[in-house]
Amino acid sequence: MKSKETIGGTGRKLGIMVSEFQNPNLIRVLRQGGFQFVIADDEHGYFGFGELAAMAAVANGYGMPFIVRVPGVTREYITKILDMGADGILVPMVNTVMQAREAVEYAKYTPIGKRGISTTRAHTDYNPPPLWEYLKQANERVGLFVQAETKTAVENMEEIVALEGIDGVLIGPNDLAGDYGMPGKVNGEEIRQAVKKLAKESRKHNKASGIITGNKELLRYSLNQGLNLYSYGSELDLLLKGARNRTEDFDSICKETEDGIGGNCSKK
């Protein structure tokens, strides 16, 4: 297994969401494309455990940090995801310290949490070191990230960020804008104030801070505020944009040959 960087802390990193495509080698493609981490979306996505495990295995072998966005705070789900070798989890809709504390309980080993212990698994490369040594290493390496997606989460952000075991908070601007009664306005003032607050509290506690968005203006603002984790678009965005660019290129080439022998640019 290749060594890999964690995505916690304050270093700036660019990631991408994997929404639907299940081929494990997609991880290698995205790495070659310059992305520094991947979030597999199993909140809105429909990946099975076997598919996630295959992607995690490629990511582990290729040195690519692999995070899974889980459907919610569920012990059985979080245990399986971390034991298959994912580098961390992203928990959506964490609104209170109580919810954050429950996530810590399932994702972190003792003495921070109560994660179930089974070490001859993929997450240790089937070669675990002495137990107490490994528990400490895993608590430091495995990232627990939560999403702030409601007004309540923004109000409780200071306490959530400060909680031991939480490695970072990411803003989900789509749901947050909806909760503020302005769906689609992800670059609105309320969202910007949430970004500013997250940046401030994260610096205070030396925690990671990030955002999931494809909005360029919101990205610029977030960069200026000092957030450090950016999940920018998805593999579906890349495919759709690439497909549209390719068809536009072909149309342009075709028009250049309209007057030539056999030129036929009709789409009918």
C-alpha positions as CSV (number, residue, x, y, z in Angstrom):
1,M,0.0,0.0,0.0
2,K,1.4,3.4,-1.0
3,S,1.7,6.1,1.7
4,K,-0.7,8.9,1.2
5,E,-1.4,12.3,2.7
6,T,-4.4,12.8,4.9
7,I,-6.8,15.6,3.9
8,G,-7.2,17.0,7.4
9,G,-5.2,20.0,8.7
10,T,-5.0,23.3,6.9
11,G,-3.2,22.6,3.6
12,R,-5.2,23.5,0.5
13,K,-6.4,20.5,-1.5
14,L,-8.6,20.1,-4.5
15,G,-11.0,17.2,-4.7
16,I,-13.9,16.0,-6.7
17,M,-17.2,14.1,-6.0
18,V,-17.8,10.7,-7.6
19,S,-21.5,10.6,-8.0
20,E,-22.4,7.5,-10.0
21,F,-19.6,5.8,-12.0
22,Q,-18.4,2.7,-10.3
23,N,-15.3,1.6,-12.2
24,P,-12.4,1.6,-9.7
25,N,-9.9,2.8,-12.2
26,L,-11.8,6.1,-12.3
27,I,-9.8,6.9,-9.2
28,R,-6.5,6.6,-11.2
29,V,-7.9,8.8,-14.0
30,L,-8.9,11.5,-11.5
31,R,-5.5,11.3,-9.9
32,Q,-3.8,11.7,-13.2
33,G,-6.1,14.7,-13.9
34,G,-4.6,16.5,-10.8
35,F,-7.2,16.0,-8.1
36,Q,-5.8,15.4,-4.6
37,F,-8.7,13.5,-3.0
38,V,-12.0,11.9,-4.0
39,I,-15.4,11.9,-2.2
40,A,-17.6,9.0,-3.2
41,D,-21.2,10.1,-2.7
42,D,-23.3,7.4,-1.1
43,E,-25.8,9.9,0.3
44,H,-27.4,10.7,-3.1
45,G,-25.5,8.1,-5.0
46,Y,-26.3,4.3,-5.1
47,F,-22.9,2.6,-4.6
48,G,-22.9,-0.8,-3.0
49,F,-20.4,-1.8,-0.4
50,G,-18.5,-4.0,-2.9
51,E,-18.2,-1.1,-5.3
52,L,-16.9,1.2,-2.6
53,A,-14.5,-1.4,-1.4
54,A,-13.1,-1.8,-4.9
55,M,-12.6,2.0,-5.3
56,A,-11.0,2.2,-1.8
57,A,-8.6,-0.6,-2.7
58,V,-7.4,1.2,-5.9
59,A,-7.2,4.5,-4.0
60,N,-5.1,2.8,-1.2
61,G,-2.8,1.3,-3.8
62,Y,-2.5,4.5,-5.7
63,G,-2.0,6.9,-2.8
64,M,-5.2,8.8,-3.4
65,P,-7.2,9.9,-0.3
66,F,-10.7,8.3,-0.5
67,I,-13.6,9.7,1.5
68,V,-17.1,8.3,1.5
69,R,-20.1,10.6,2.1
70,V,-22.4,8.3,4.1
71,P,-26.2,8.6,4.2
72,G,-26.2,9.5,7.9
73,V,-24.9,8.7,11.4
74,T,-25.3,5.0,11.5
75,R,-22.9,2.7,13.3
76,E,-23.2,-0.3,11.0
77,Y,-22.6,1.8,7.9
78,I,-19.7,3.8,9.2
79,T,-18.0,0.7,10.6
80,K,-18.1,-1.1,7.2
81,I,-16.9,2.0,5.3
82,L,-13.8,2.5,7.5
83,D,-13.0,-1.2,7.8
84,M,-12.9,-1.5,4.0
85,G,-10.1,1.0,3.9
86,A,-11.6,4.4,3.3
87,D,-9.5,7.3,4.5
88,G,-12.5,8.9,6.1
89,I,-16.2,9.7,6.0
90,L,-18.2,12.8,5.3
91,V,-21.4,13.0,7.3
92,P,-24.2,15.2,5.8
93,M,-26.7,17.3,7.7
94,V,-24.9,17.5,11.0
95,N,-26.7,20.3,12.8
96,T,-25.9,19.9,16.5
97,V,-23.0,19.0,18.7
98,M,-25.0,16.0,19.8
99,Q,-25.1,14.7,16.2
100,A,-21.4,15.4,15.8
101,R,-20.6,13.6,19.0
102,E,-22.4,10.5,17.8
103,A,-20.4,10.6,14.6
104,V,-17.2,10.7,16.6
105,E,-18.3,7.8,18.7
106,Y,-18.7,5.6,15.6
107,A,-15.7,6.8,13.6
108,K,-13.0,7.1,16.2
109,Y,-11.4,4.4,18.3
110,T,-11.1,4.7,22.1
111,P,-10.2,6.9,24.0
112,I,-11.9,9.4,21.6
113,G,-14.8,7.3,20.4
114,K,-16.1,3.8,20.4
115,R,-15.4,2.5,16.9
116,G,-15.7,-1.3,16.7
117,I,-12.3,-3.0,16.7
118,S,-11.5,-5.6,14.0
119,T,-8.0,-5.0,12.7
120,T,-7.1,-7.9,10.3
121,R,-9.0,-6.1,7.6
122,A,-8.2,-3.9,4.6
123,H,-7.8,-0.8,6.7
124,T,-4.6,-2.2,8.2
125,D,-3.5,-3.8,4.9
126,Y,-4.2,-7.1,6.7
127,N,-1.0,-6.5,8.8
128,P,-2.0,-4.6,11.9
129,P,0.7,-3.3,14.3
130,P,0.3,-3.7,18.1
131,L,-3.3,-2.7,18.9
132,W,-2.8,0.4,21.0
133,E,-0.3,1.7,18.6
134,Y,-2.7,1.2,15.7
135,L,-5.7,2.8,17.5
136,K,-3.7,5.9,18.0
137,Q,-2.5,5.9,14.3
138,A,-6.0,5.4,13.0
139,N,-7.5,8.1,15.1
140,E,-4.9,10.5,13.6
141,R,-5.1,9.3,10.0
142,V,-8.8,8.6,9.4
143,G,-10.7,11.8,8.8
144,L,-14.1,12.6,10.2
145,F,-15.7,15.4,8.3
146,V,-19.2,16.8,8.7
147,Q,-21.3,19.0,6.5
148,A,-23.0,22.3,7.6
149,E,-26.1,22.5,5.5
150,T,-28.7,24.3,7.7
151,K,-29.1,27.6,9.6
152,T,-28.9,25.5,12.8
153,A,-25.6,24.0,11.8
154,V,-24.2,27.5,11.2
155,E,-25.5,28.7,14.6
156,N,-23.7,25.7,16.3
157,M,-20.6,25.8,14.1
158,E,-18.3,27.0,16.8
159,E,-19.1,24.1,19.1
160,I,-19.1,21.5,16.3
161,V,-15.7,22.6,15.0
162,A,-14.2,22.6,18.5
163,L,-15.3,19.0,19.2
164,E,-12.5,16.5,19.7
165,G,-12.6,13.9,16.9
166,I,-14.1,16.2,14.3
167,D,-11.3,16.8,11.7
168,G,-13.1,19.3,9.6
169,V,-16.4,20.9,8.5
170,L,-17.5,21.4,4.9
171,I,-20.3,23.7,3.8
172,G,-23.0,22.3,1.6
173,P,-24.2,25.5,-0.1
174,N,-27.1,24.0,-2.1
175,D,-29.0,22.8,1.0
176,L,-27.9,25.7,3.1
177,A,-29.3,28.2,0.5
178,G,-32.5,26.2,0.5
179,D,-32.7,26.4,4.3
180,Y,-32.3,30.1,4.2
181,G,-35.3,30.2,1.8
182,M,-33.2,31.1,-1.3
183,P,-32.7,27.9,-3.2
184,G,-30.2,28.1,-6.0
185,K,-28.6,31.3,-4.6
186,V,-25.4,29.6,-3.4
187,N,-23.4,32.8,-3.7
188,G,-25.8,34.8,-1.5
189,E,-24.7,36.9,1.5
190,E,-26.0,34.3,4.0
191,I,-23.8,31.6,2.4
192,R,-20.8,33.9,2.4
193,Q,-21.2,34.7,6.1
194,A,-21.3,31.0,6.8
195,V,-18.1,30.5,4.9
196,K,-16.5,33.4,6.8
197,K,-17.6,32.0,10.1
198,L,-16.3,28.5,9.3
199,A,-12.9,29.9,8.2
200,K,-12.6,31.8,11.5
201,E,-13.6,29.0,13.8
202,S,-11.5,26.4,11.9
203,R,-8.4,28.6,12.2
204,K,-9.0,29.0,15.9
205,H,-9.0,25.2,16.4
206,N,-6.6,24.2,13.6
207,K,-9.2,22.1,11.9
208,A,-9.9,21.6,8.2
209,S,-12.6,23.7,6.5
210,G,-14.1,23.3,3.1
211,I,-16.9,23.6,0.6
212,I,-18.6,21.5,-2.0
213,T,-19.5,23.6,-5.0
214,G,-19.1,24.2,-8.7
215,N,-19.8,27.9,-8.4
216,K,-16.7,29.8,-9.4
217,E,-17.6,33.0,-7.6
218,L,-18.3,31.2,-4.4
219,L,-15.0,29.3,-4.8
220,R,-13.1,32.6,-5.2
221,Y,-14.8,34.0,-2.1
222,S,-14.0,30.8,-0.1
223,L,-10.3,30.9,-1.2
224,N,-10.1,34.5,-0.1
225,Q,-11.5,33.6,3.3
226,G,-9.0,30.8,3.7
227,L,-11.0,27.5,3.4
228,N,-8.7,24.7,2.5
229,L,-10.7,21.7,1.2
230,Y,-12.5,22.1,-2.2
231,S,-14.7,19.5,-3.7
232,Y,-15.2,21.1,-7.1
233,G,-17.8,19.4,-9.3
234,S,-18.1,15.7,-10.1
235,E,-17.2,13.1,-12.6
236,L,-20.6,13.7,-14.3
237,D,-19.6,17.4,-14.8
238,L,-16.4,16.3,-16.4
239,L,-18.1,13.8,-18.7
240,L,-20.9,16.2,-19.8
241,K,-18.5,19.2,-20.3
242,G,-16.1,16.9,-22.2
243,A,-18.9,15.5,-24.4
244,R,-20.3,19.0,-25.2
245,N,-16.8,20.3,-26.0
246,R,-16.1,17.4,-28.3
247,T,-19.4,17.7,-30.2
248,E,-18.9,21.5,-30.5
249,D,-15.4,20.8,-31.9
250,F,-16.8,18.3,-34.4
251,D,-19.5,20.8,-35.5
252,S,-16.8,23.5,-36.0
253,I,-14.6,21.1,-38.1
254,C,-17.6,20.0,-40.1
255,K,-18.6,23.5,-41.0
256,E,-15.1,24.1,-42.3
257,T,-15.7,21.3,-44.8
258,E,-19.2,22.1,-45.9
259,D,-18.1,23.3,-49.3
260,G,-15.7,20.4,-49.8
261,I,-16.3,17.2,-51.6
262,G,-18.7,15.1,-49.6
263,G,-19.2,17.7,-47.0
264,N,-22.3,17.0,-45.0
265,C,-22.9,18.6,-41.6
266,S,-26.6,17.9,-41.4
267,K,-27.5,16.5,-38.0
268,K,-30.7,14.9,-39.5
